[in-house]
Amino acid sequence: EKRFIAAVKGLPAPFRAVFILRSFEKLSYEEIARELGITVGTVDSRLNRARQKLIESLKDLL
């Protein structure tokens, strides 16, 4: 759990914000887009890149 939290904290801020709003706050893509002033496509892209970075950071645990 500590490694996961550290990996999330290590994400670049734009990716971290989208990941937290989706994964922990359970906001929809549309809600995240409104909250951050970005498009739904950007939300999707940032979320996918955040997940890729987390998988890479935690691959030895998977």
C-alpha positions, 0 to 999 in steps of 0.5 A: 500500500505504501508503494502504491501511495508513493507511486501515485504521489510520484505521478506528474501533477496533471496525471495525478489529479485526474487519477485521484478524481477518477479512482478515489473521488469516483467522478465521471470523465465529464465531471473531471473535465469540468472540474479541471477545465480540460476536455473529456479526451484529455481526461481519457489520455491523462488517465491512461498515461497515469495508469501506464506510469503506475504499472511501470512503477509497480510492475515488480509487485504485479 
